[in-house]
């Protein structure tokens, strides 16, 4: 679907996980609420659908989409353990944060 808006809007990097919290998907968007809603309705990426990655466990906000894309690329190169540590710093129980952002 490509939720990118280059017109000065904020950007988000987000991490989705499965029920067991052992598989991660890192994505980027300028519309976090819409993109998470898509994933929860199985309208996100094929990877998230295949592995049932519907739990938003982490996200970061950036002043623009370009900075968010740079961060996404950085995180995608991280080892799994580094990602777990990053998530647990802000979300120790790895709960679904989507409940906080979906209206």
ZAMARGU-4260 file (C-alpha; in steps of 0.2 Angstrom, whole numbers, plus 5000, padded with zeros to 4 digits):
<rodrens>
0) 5000/5000/5000 | 5014/5012/5003 | 5009/5024/5017 | 5023/5037/5012 | 5019/5056/5012
5) 5035/5066/5008 | 5026/5083/5011 | 5034/5087/5028 | 5024/5074/5038 | 5032/5064/5052
10) 5038/5047/5048 | 5037/5031/5059 | 5048/5015/5060 | 5038/5001/5068 | 5041/4983/5073
15) 5028/4970/5073 | 5029/4953/5080 | 5019/4937/5082 | 5010/4930/5097 | 5026/4921/5104
20) 5036/4937/5101 | 5050/4928/5092 | 5048/4934/5074 | 5050/4953/5069 | 5045/4964/5055
25) 5052/4981/5053 | 5042/4994/5043 | 5041/5012/5039 | 5026/5023/5036 | 5020/5041/5037
30) 5003/5035/5043 | 5006/5023/5058 | 4988/5021/5063 | 4983/5016/5045 | 4997/5005/5042
35) 4995/4995/5058 | 4976/4994/5054 | 4981/4986/5037 | 4993/4973/5046 | 4979/4968/5058
40) 4967/4966/5044 | 4980/4955/5034 | 4982/4969/5021 | 5000/4972/5025 | 5015/4963/5018
45) 5015/4945/5013 | 5028/4942/5026 | 5017/4949/5040 | 5002/4939/5034 | 5012/4923/5032
50) 5019/4924/5050 | 5004/4932/5058 | 5014/4947/5064 | 5000/4958/5071 | 5007/4964/5087
55) 5015/4982/5087 | 5029/4980/5100 | 5039/4995/5095 | 5039/5012/5086 | 5049/5028/5084
60) 5043/5044/5077 | 5054/5055/5066 | 5052/5073/5059 | 5051/5066/5041 | 5050/5050/5032
65) 5068/5051/5025 | 5075/5050/5043 | 5062/5036/5047 | 5068/5026/5031 | 5086/5028/5036
70) 5082/5021/5054 | 5073/5007/5046 | 5088/5002/5036 | 5099/5003/5051 | 5087/4992/5062
75) 5085/4979/5048 | 5104/4976/5049 | 5104/4973/5067 | 5105/4955/5075 | 5089/4948/5083
80) 5095/4950/5100 | 5099/4969/5098 | 5081/4971/5092 | 5074/4962/5107 | 5084/4973/5118
85) 5079/4989/5109 | 5060/4984/5111 | 5062/4979/5129 | 5070/4996/5134 | 5053/5004/5130
90) 5041/4990/5131 | 5048/4977/5144 | 5033/4966/5142 | 5032/4967/5123 | 5013/4971/5124
95) 5003/4976/5109 | 5005/4995/5108 | 4992/4996/5094 | 4979/4998/5107 | 4987/5015/5112
100) 4986/5021/5094 | 4971/5014/5085 | 4956/5025/5088
</rodrens>
